[in-house]
Amino acid sequence: MGEYDEVEVLELYERLASGGSGALAGLESADLDVNLVRFSAGAGVAPHVNPEVDVLLVVLEGNGVLVLDGVDRPLTAGTALIIPKGVERGVRSSPQGEIAYLTVHRRRGRLWPTSRRGTRAG
């Protein structure tokens, strides 16, 4: 076995070329989550708060808007930024075209099923 046999590879532009919208692909390790996302014109992720992890966002294609605590910031291909945890954020493509981006963050714990009392099941 070669030293890279266990390395997972996600061919970003190949995956983007195959079409689709929303979360297109992802990778997970013990430490990281990676997601490839594309949205059609005017679509995106509604503003929400992630209290757990900072997120690296890298725009691969197109353009759009990142909304941070209600303030619009333009996104263009080639832009990379870190979104701090606890900040309300949302992403949407421009009305004229789509946006494709990659997010990377520390892996969060999985959600456990809960009982009606709110305690962890199992």
N, C-alpha and C positions, 0 to 999 in steps of 0.2 A: 504494500500500500504506500502511496506517496504521502508526503506530509500535508497535502491540501485535500485529501479525499473527504474529509468531514466538513469542509467549508461549503456553506450554502450560498448559492449564487442566484441573484435575481437580475436578469437582463432587462433593465429598465426600458430602454427604447424599443426593444423587441416586443415587450409586453404592451407598451403604449400603442405600437403599430397595429396590434391585434384588435383594437377598438374597445368600446365599453365606457361606462361612466360610473362614478362612485369609487369605492375602495376596490382597486383592481388586483392587488397582490400584496403579500406581506411576508416578512421573515421574522422569526423569533429566536432568541438565544436565551440562555439563563439570565442574561443581564439586559438585553435590549429588545425593543419592538420597532420594526420598520414597516411603514405602510406606503404604498404607491396609490395615489388618488388622482382622479380626473373628474372635472365637472364641466358640463356643457354650458353654453351661454346663459348667464344670469343665475346659475344654480350654485349651491354650496352647502356649507355647514352653518347652521344657525348659531348665534352667539351663545356661549356656555362657559362655565368655569371649570377648570381642571385644577383641583387643589393639591394634587399629588406629585406631579412631575413637570419639569421644564421640557419644552419640545423644540427640537431643531426642525425648521421647515425650509426646504430647498425647492424653489420653483424651477421646474425643468422645461416647461413649454407654456406659451400663452401669457395672459396677464389677468389680473383681478385685483381684489381688495382684501386686506386683512383688517378686521375691525377689532381694535384693542380698547377695551373700556369705553366703547362708544365712538372712538376716533378712527376714521378711515385712513389706512396707510396703503399706498399703491404697491402691488406685487408685479414684478416682471421676470421673465425667464433669466436665470442666472443669479437671482436674489437668494441669499441665505440669511436666516435670522433665528434667534433663539427667543421663544415666547415663554416668559416666566410663569411658573405655577401660580395659581391664585388670581390671575388676570382674566377678565372676561374676554373671550376671543371668538371670532367667527371668520370664515373664509368664503368668498364667493368669486366666481369668474366675472369677467366684464360682460355687459349685455351683448357685445359684438362677437365674442368668441370664448373658447374654452380655456381652462387652466389645468395643468398637470403638475403635481408636486409630490415630494417625498417628505415624510415625517419620521423622525427618529427620537425615541425617548427611552428612559430607563424603564425596564419592564415592571409593570404593576402587578400586585397580587391578583389572582383570579377571584371573581365574585363567587361566594359560596351561597348555596340555597339557604333561605332562612325560613323559620317557622312563622306563624302569624304573630307570635310574641316578639319577633325580631331577633331571636337568638339563632346562632348558626346551627344548621341541621347536621346530623351525622355525628 
